[in-house]
């Protein structure tokens, strides 16, 4: 059994929003890149016997968040939203690379919805970062 290998599905989704904070408005940009992890499982059988060779895969969204506040603060964060789609295919991972990318695209038609959820989940993290930075920027 081999470990996971990462391949890119070359799919990117972006989302922009504005968040109100007591220090002023914050413009936020999210960029999500789909990354496919593949794991070769099973074995090739000798002639006349069925093979158990399969390629297990899962798609993750690697997200980069860039935020710029009205006060001039810039913040960035990178994180991964795991397992937005998964599956397996018979045979070698390398031979199934294109088919897996197509399957990921078919199973993730609502990437905008995933990105909106990411932005909502990240809102409290961003506000906490702003509060922390605002507190450290004030004179004592």
N, CA, C and O of each residue as an XYZ file, in Angstrom:
560
protein
N       0.846     -1.167      0.000
C       0.000      0.000      0.000
C       0.899      1.240      0.000
O       1.868      1.312      0.755
N       0.570      2.207     -0.847
C       1.332      3.437     -0.956
C       0.614      4.561     -0.230
O      -0.585      4.464      0.029
N       1.332      5.625      0.100
C       0.744      6.767      0.791
C      -0.023      7.668     -0.152
O      -0.060      7.444     -1.362
N      -0.636      8.692      0.423
C      -1.393      9.636     -0.380
C      -0.450     10.486     -1.215
O       0.606     10.909     -0.744
N      -0.837     10.728     -2.445
C      -0.139     11.655     -3.322
C      -1.131     12.766     -3.645
O      -2.329     12.512     -3.767
N      -0.644     13.986     -3.784
C      -1.530     15.111     -4.054
C      -1.438     15.502     -5.518
O      -0.350     15.608     -6.083
N      -2.589     15.712     -6.116
C      -2.666     16.192     -7.490
C      -3.633     17.362     -7.508
O      -4.550     17.423     -6.689
N      -3.441     18.274     -8.418
C      -4.313     19.438     -8.491
C      -5.406     19.217     -9.520
O      -5.152     18.695    -10.606
N      -6.606     19.610     -9.179
C      -7.715     19.531    -10.127
C      -7.824     20.830    -10.912
O      -8.718     20.965    -11.748
N      -6.929     21.796    -10.661
C      -6.906     23.090    -11.330
C      -8.217     23.830    -11.225
O      -8.607     24.531    -12.159
N      -8.892     23.693    -10.128
C     -10.143     24.405     -9.911
C      -9.938     25.404     -8.783
O      -9.446     25.066     -7.707
N     -10.323     26.628     -9.055
C     -10.190     27.689     -8.068
C     -11.521     28.404     -7.938
O     -12.219     28.638     -8.925
N     -11.859     28.745     -6.709
C     -13.077     29.509     -6.462
C     -12.697     30.684     -5.560
O     -11.885     30.543     -4.646
N     -13.296     31.840     -5.832
C     -12.998     33.035     -5.042
C     -14.286     33.613     -4.467
O     -15.373     33.456     -5.022
N     -14.121     34.282     -3.343
C     -15.251     34.905     -2.654
C     -14.743     36.177     -1.991
O     -13.690     36.163     -1.354
N     -15.471     37.266     -2.130
C     -15.117     38.515     -1.450
C     -16.301     38.962     -0.613
O     -17.459     38.738     -0.964
N     -15.979     39.599      0.497
C     -17.015     40.102      1.386
C     -16.449     41.279      2.179
O     -15.249     41.551      2.142
N     -17.311     41.952      2.878
C     -16.911     43.049      3.758
C     -17.505     42.763      5.130
O     -18.687     42.442      5.259
N     -16.665     42.887      6.148
C     -17.081     42.637      7.525
C     -16.980     43.946      8.297
O     -16.003     44.684      8.166
N     -17.994     44.222      9.095
C     -17.964     45.408      9.954
C     -17.297     45.043     11.270
O     -17.590     44.009     11.870
N     -16.402     45.905     11.701
C     -15.690     45.744     12.971
C     -15.658     47.110     13.633
O     -15.743     48.128     12.945
N     -15.537     47.156     14.949
C     -15.556     48.464     15.633
C     -14.395     49.361     15.205
O     -14.456     50.575     15.401
N     -13.336     48.787     14.624
C     -12.211     49.592     14.141
C     -12.453     50.080     12.715
O     -11.667     50.873     12.197
N     -13.518     49.623     12.079
C     -13.843     50.009     10.707
C     -14.147     48.781      9.864
O     -14.078     47.647     10.338
N     -14.483     49.029      8.619
C     -14.832     47.908      7.750
C     -13.567     47.156      7.316
O     -12.472     47.717      7.262
N     -13.755     45.880      7.014
C     -12.652     45.018      6.600
C     -13.050     44.333      5.300
O     -14.066     43.641      5.238
N     -12.244     44.532      4.268
C     -12.468     43.851      2.998
C     -11.739     42.520      3.041
O     -10.549     42.463      3.353
N     -12.458     41.445      2.725
C     -11.911     40.094      2.859
C     -12.037     39.364      1.528
O     -13.082     39.387      0.876
N     -10.944     38.718      1.147
C     -10.922     37.926     -0.093
C     -10.487     36.506      0.247
O      -9.448     36.289      0.871
N     -11.293     35.554     -0.173
C     -10.976     34.135      0.008
C     -10.686     33.527     -1.359
O     -11.365     33.822     -2.343
N      -9.681     32.684     -1.400
C      -9.358     31.943     -2.627
C      -9.202     30.479     -2.238
O      -8.388     30.136     -1.381
N      -9.983     29.630     -2.870
C      -9.925     28.200     -2.583
C      -9.443     27.422     -3.783
O      -9.991     27.557     -4.876
N      -8.426     26.611     -3.589
C      -7.895     25.751     -4.644
C      -8.198     24.309     -4.288
O      -7.907     23.857     -3.180
N      -8.783     23.591     -5.229
C      -9.109     22.186     -5.000
C      -7.842     21.347     -5.168
O      -7.135     21.453     -6.171
N      -7.574     20.521     -4.174
C      -6.440     19.606     -4.213
C      -6.962     18.192     -4.030
O      -7.763     17.924     -3.135
N      -6.503     17.293     -4.882
C      -6.947     15.904     -4.822
C      -5.823     15.044     -4.272
O      -4.703     15.057     -4.782
N      -6.138     14.301     -3.228
C      -5.192     13.344     -2.664
C      -5.576     11.956     -3.152
O      -6.745     11.572     -3.105
N      -4.588     11.208     -3.618
C      -4.825      9.861     -4.125
C      -4.004      8.866     -3.329
O      -2.868      9.141     -2.943
N      -4.596      7.705     -3.088
C      -3.902      6.652     -2.365
C      -4.100      5.337     -3.117
O      -5.227      4.879     -3.309
N      -3.003      4.751     -3.529
C      -3.059      3.478     -4.231
C      -3.246      2.358     -3.220
O      -2.457      2.228     -2.285
N      -4.280      1.552     -3.400
C      -4.543      0.447     -2.473
C      -4.742     -0.846     -3.267
O      -5.031     -0.814     -4.463
N      -4.586     -1.962     -2.597
C      -4.783     -3.249     -3.237
C      -3.525     -3.752     -3.921
O      -2.454     -3.158     -3.798
N      -3.668     -4.848     -4.640
C      -2.527     -5.473     -5.310
C      -2.915     -5.924     -6.713
O      -4.084     -6.152     -7.024
N      -1.888     -6.044     -7.544
C      -2.059     -6.604     -8.872
C      -2.002     -8.116     -8.715
O      -1.082     -8.636     -8.084
N      -2.968     -8.824     -9.276
C      -3.022    -10.280     -9.141
C      -2.366    -10.939    -10.361
O      -2.320    -10.358    -11.445
N      -1.864    -12.153    -10.166
C      -1.310    -12.881    -11.311
C      -2.406    -13.201    -12.326
O      -3.594    -13.161    -12.006
N      -1.996    -13.515    -13.540
C      -2.930    -13.807    -14.620
C      -4.023    -14.781    -14.203
O      -3.756    -15.770    -13.520
N      -5.249    -14.498    -14.616
C      -6.366    -15.365    -14.315
C      -7.057    -15.082    -12.987
O      -8.097    -15.670    -12.688
N      -6.494    -14.198    -12.203
C      -7.101    -13.845    -10.914
C      -7.497    -12.365    -10.928
O      -6.827    -11.542    -11.552
N      -8.584    -12.040    -10.240
C      -8.990    -10.629    -10.218
C      -8.032     -9.779     -9.371
O      -7.551    -10.207     -8.321
N      -7.778     -8.588     -9.855
C      -6.924     -7.637     -9.148
C      -7.743     -6.901     -8.090
O      -8.945     -6.700     -8.261
N      -7.100     -6.504     -7.010
C      -7.772     -5.684     -5.991
C      -7.261     -4.244     -6.033
O      -7.485     -3.470     -5.102
N      -6.581     -3.899     -7.107
C      -5.969     -2.584     -7.262
C      -7.035     -1.505     -7.396
O      -7.899     -1.574     -8.270
N      -6.962     -0.504     -6.515
C      -7.901      0.617     -6.532
C      -7.149      1.908     -6.218
O      -6.063      1.897     -5.639
N      -7.749      2.994     -6.610
C      -7.222      4.317     -6.284
C      -8.275      5.025     -5.432
O      -9.330      5.412     -5.935
N      -7.988      5.189     -4.153
C      -8.882      5.945     -3.266
C      -8.475      7.413     -3.364
O      -7.285      7.728     -3.354
N      -9.440      8.299     -3.455
C      -9.127      9.722     -3.571
C     -10.068     10.561     -2.702
O     -11.180     10.153     -2.368
N      -9.573     11.743     -2.356
C     -10.428     12.723     -1.685
C     -10.001     14.106     -2.138
O      -8.826     14.361     -2.401
N     -10.975     14.984     -2.222
C     -10.723     16.358     -2.649
C     -10.836     17.282     -1.437
O     -11.804     17.220     -0.679
N      -9.835     18.132     -1.271
C      -9.806     19.134     -0.212
C      -9.763     20.517     -0.854
O      -9.338     20.667     -1.999
N     -10.203     21.515     -0.112
C     -10.097     22.888     -0.590
C      -9.076     23.627      0.268
O      -9.296     23.843      1.460
N      -7.958     24.014     -0.344
C      -6.937     24.805      0.336
C      -7.336     26.273      0.192
O      -7.419     26.797     -0.918
N      -7.579     26.925      1.321
C      -8.123     28.287      1.323
C      -7.069     29.278      1.809
O      -6.370     29.043      2.794
N      -6.980     30.385      1.092
C      -6.159     31.516      1.519
C      -7.087     32.695      1.731
O      -7.859     33.062      0.845
N      -7.003     33.291      2.924
C      -7.826     34.459      3.233
C      -6.913     35.675      3.384
O      -5.936     35.642      4.133
N      -7.242     36.740      2.664
C      -6.530     38.010      2.791
C      -7.546     39.059      3.203
O      -8.579     39.232      2.557
N      -7.238     39.757      4.288
C      -8.145     40.781      4.801
C      -7.394     42.092      4.959
O      -6.255     42.116      5.426
N      -8.044     43.184      4.563
C      -7.479     44.527      4.691
C      -8.480     45.398      5.429
O      -9.622     45.554      4.996
N      -8.039     45.967      6.555
C      -8.954     46.791      7.345
C      -8.828     48.256      6.954
O      -7.840     48.674      6.349
N      -9.842     49.021      7.310
C      -9.834     50.457      7.044
C      -8.698     51.136      7.799
O      -8.215     52.189      7.381
N      -8.268     50.539      8.912
C      -7.181     51.097      9.716
C      -5.800     50.757      9.137
O      -4.777     51.154      9.696
N      -5.775     50.025      8.020
C      -4.512     49.713      7.368
C      -3.891     48.378      7.763
O      -2.795     48.049      7.310
N      -4.574     47.610      8.599
C      -4.049     46.297      8.980
C      -4.312     45.303      7.858
O      -5.377     45.307      7.240
N      -3.317     44.449      7.606
C      -3.482     43.379      6.630
C      -3.259     42.058      7.342
O      -2.283     41.886      8.072
N      -4.168     41.136      7.123
C      -4.076     39.826      7.756
C      -4.278     38.756      6.705
O      -5.073     38.915      5.779
N      -3.549     37.666      6.857
C      -3.777     36.537      5.961
C      -3.782     35.261      6.783
O      -3.204     35.192      7.868
N      -4.436     34.272      6.249
C      -4.547     32.981      6.921
C      -4.709     31.919      5.851
O      -5.382     32.137      4.843
N      -4.096     30.781      6.071
C      -4.262     29.649      5.173
C      -4.761     28.462      5.982
O      -4.274     28.196      7.081
N      -5.731     27.758      5.430
C      -6.276     26.587      6.090
C      -6.895     25.676      5.037
O      -7.026     26.059      3.875
N      -7.270     24.479      5.448
C      -7.806     23.488      4.513
C      -9.188     23.042      4.978
O      -9.395     22.722      6.148
N     -10.107     23.028      4.057
C     -11.421     22.415      4.306
C     -11.334     21.026      3.684
O     -11.269     20.871      2.464
N     -11.333     20.035      4.547
C     -11.052     18.673      4.094
C     -12.290     17.942      3.609
O     -13.416     18.193      4.039
N     -12.023     17.029      2.695
C     -12.992     16.033      2.237
C     -14.293     16.636      1.707
O     -15.380     16.287      2.167
N     -14.172     17.543      0.736
C     -15.391     18.078      0.127
C     -15.986     17.084     -0.871
O     -17.142     17.216     -1.274
N     -15.192     16.089     -1.265
C     -15.665     14.972     -2.092
C     -14.655     13.840     -1.960
O     -13.475     14.077     -1.704
N     -15.129     12.596     -2.137
C     -14.217     11.452     -2.071
C     -14.791     10.293     -2.873
O     -15.974     10.277     -3.213
N     -13.938      9.333     -3.165
C     -14.382      8.170     -3.908
C     -13.214      7.241     -4.185
O     -12.133      7.393     -3.617
N     -13.446      6.278     -5.067
C     -12.374      5.380     -5.480
C     -12.650      4.892     -6.890
O     -13.789      4.895     -7.356
N     -11.599      4.478     -7.553
C     -11.689      3.955     -8.908
C     -10.829      2.706     -9.005
O      -9.810      2.580     -8.326
N     -11.249      1.798     -9.848
C     -10.497      0.572    -10.086
C      -9.246      0.913    -10.887
O      -9.302      1.691    -11.840
N      -8.114      0.322    -10.493
C      -6.878      0.477    -11.262
C      -5.881      1.408    -10.613
O      -5.981      1.739     -9.431
N      -4.906      1.826    -11.422
C      -3.816      2.690    -10.965
C      -4.269      4.136    -10.854
O      -5.046      4.615    -11.680
N      -3.785      4.828     -9.839
C      -4.110      6.248     -9.661
C      -3.643      7.071    -10.857
O      -4.383      7.914    -11.364
N      -2.430      6.828    -11.300
C      -1.867      7.607    -12.414
C      -2.744      7.479    -13.662
O      -2.963      8.460    -14.373
N      -3.244      6.276    -13.925
C      -4.081      6.062    -15.102
C      -5.456      6.710    -14.948
O      -6.113      6.995    -15.949
N      -5.894      6.945    -13.731
C      -7.218      7.504    -13.466
C      -7.209      8.999    -13.168
O      -8.248      9.560    -12.819
N      -6.083      9.642    -13.296
C      -5.950     11.051    -12.898
C      -7.003     11.946    -13.566
O      -7.661     12.729    -12.880
N      -7.169     11.847    -14.866
C      -8.127     12.688    -15.581
C      -9.563     12.345    -15.191
O     -10.387     13.236    -14.982
N      -9.857     11.048    -15.095
C     -11.207     10.621    -14.721
C     -11.560     11.087    -13.309
O     -12.699     11.474    -13.049
N     -10.593     11.050    -12.406
C     -10.831     11.505    -11.035
C     -11.102     13.006    -11.019
O     -12.003     13.465    -10.316
N     -10.328     13.777    -11.790
C     -10.543     15.226    -11.860
C     -11.947     15.538    -12.380
O     -12.605     16.450    -11.880
N     -12.408     14.786    -13.381
C     -13.762     14.985    -13.908
C     -14.811     14.608    -12.860
O     -15.833     15.280    -12.723
N     -14.548     13.538    -12.133
C     -15.493     13.115    -11.097
C     -15.578     14.147     -9.975
O     -16.660     14.420     -9.455
N     -14.439     14.715     -9.607
C     -14.432     15.767     -8.585
C     -15.248     16.956     -9.071
O     -16.050     17.506     -8.316
N     -15.055     17.357    -10.316
C     -15.814     18.488    -10.863
C     -17.313     18.189    -10.864
O     -18.121     19.070    -10.571
N     -17.684     16.965    -11.188
C     -19.100     16.594    -11.205
C     -19.697     16.553     -9.800
O     -20.873     16.866     -9.611
N     -18.884     16.167     -8.818
C     -19.387     16.044     -7.442
C     -19.338     17.349     -6.656
O     -19.905     17.439     -5.567
N     -18.680     18.336     -7.187
C     -18.545     19.609     -6.456
C     -19.075     20.783     -7.292
O     -18.360     21.761     -7.504
N     -20.321     20.689     -7.766
C     -20.841     21.788     -8.581
C     -21.095     23.047     -7.754
O     -21.197     24.140     -8.309
N     -21.197     22.904     -6.450
C     -21.533     24.033     -5.587
C     -20.321     24.525     -4.808
O     -20.397     24.705     -3.592
N     -19.214     24.743     -5.490
C     -18.022     25.228     -4.803
C     -18.264     26.601     -4.185
O     -17.687     26.928     -3.148
N     -19.114     27.402     -4.819
C     -19.440     28.713     -4.242
C     -20.104     28.543     -2.878
O     -19.844     29.315     -1.955
N     -20.965     27.530     -2.756
C     -21.615     27.262     -1.467
C     -20.583     26.865     -0.418
O     -20.637     27.326      0.722
N     -19.637     26.001     -0.813
C     -18.561     25.616      0.108
C     -17.771     26.850      0.550
O     -17.446     26.994      1.728
N     -17.465     27.735     -0.397
C     -16.678     28.924     -0.062
C     -17.458     29.868      0.833
O     -16.875     30.479      1.729
N     -18.768     30.007      0.616
C     -19.594     30.834      1.505
C     -19.588     30.268      2.921
O     -19.515     31.020      3.893
N     -19.665     28.946      3.039
C     -19.605     28.307      4.358
C     -18.254     28.548      5.019
O     -18.183     28.807      6.220
N     -17.191     28.463      4.242
C     -15.841     28.725      4.769
C     -15.776     30.147      5.312
O     -15.266     30.373      6.409
N     -16.289     31.100      4.548
C     -16.253     32.503      4.983
C     -17.050     32.701      6.274
O     -16.617     33.432      7.166
N     -18.205     32.057      6.375
C     -19.016     32.174      7.592
C     -18.298     31.556      8.786
O     -18.311     32.121      9.880
N     -17.672     30.400      8.582
C     -16.941     29.733      9.662
C     -15.712     30.536     10.087
O     -15.323     30.504     11.255
N     -15.103     31.250      9.149
C     -13.886     32.005      9.431
C     -14.175     33.370     10.048
O     -13.271     33.997     10.600
N     -15.394     33.833      9.967
C     -15.748     35.176     10.456
C     -15.324     35.400     11.913
O     -14.706     36.417     12.226
N     -15.651     34.459     12.801
C     -15.306     34.644     14.214
C     -13.787     34.626     14.420
O     -13.272     35.338     15.282
N     -13.072     33.819     13.638
C     -11.603     33.787     13.723
C     -11.036     35.134     13.307
O     -10.148     35.669     13.970
N     -11.543     35.681     12.215
C     -11.076     36.973     11.724
C     -11.380     38.090     12.723
O     -10.527     38.939     12.979
N     -12.582     38.094     13.285
C     -12.923     39.126     14.267
C     -12.026     39.031     15.500
O     -11.626     40.057     16.050
N     -11.710     37.824     15.935
C     -10.807     37.650     17.080
C      -9.411     38.157     16.742
O      -8.757     38.777     17.581
N      -8.947     37.899     15.517
C      -7.639     38.415     15.097
C      -7.635     39.939     15.090
O      -6.675     40.564     15.541
N      -8.706     40.533     14.579
C      -8.810     41.992     14.547
C      -8.803     42.574     15.957
O      -8.116     43.560     16.222
N      -9.573     41.957     16.865
C      -9.610     42.428     18.246
C      -8.230     42.336     18.890
O      -7.799     43.254     19.587
N      -7.542     41.219     18.651
C      -6.212     41.034     19.217
C      -5.223     42.068     18.655
O      -4.444     42.662     19.400
N      -5.266     42.271     17.346
C      -4.359     43.245     16.733
C      -4.704     44.671     17.159
O      -3.814     45.489     17.393
N      -5.979     44.957     17.256
C      -6.420     46.283     17.693
C      -5.965     46.553     19.123
O      -5.530     47.658     19.448
N      -6.068     45.548     19.958
C      -5.641     45.685     21.351
C      -4.154     45.888     21.473
O      -3.701     46.655     22.323
N      -3.370     45.206     20.628
C      -1.917     45.354     20.711
C      -1.446     46.643     20.066
O      -0.329     47.094     20.320
N      -2.310     47.257     19.209
C      -1.913     48.489     18.554
C      -2.219     49.710     19.404
O      -1.708     50.796     19.129
N      -3.047     49.549     20.436
C      -3.409     50.692     21.267
C      -2.309     50.953     22.296
O      -1.745     50.008     22.848
N      -1.994     52.241     22.564
C      -1.005     52.565     23.578
C      -1.510     52.198     24.974
O      -2.708     52.265     25.249
N      -0.598     51.818     25.834
C      -0.992     51.433     27.191
C      -0.519     52.438     28.193
O      -0.760     52.278     29.389
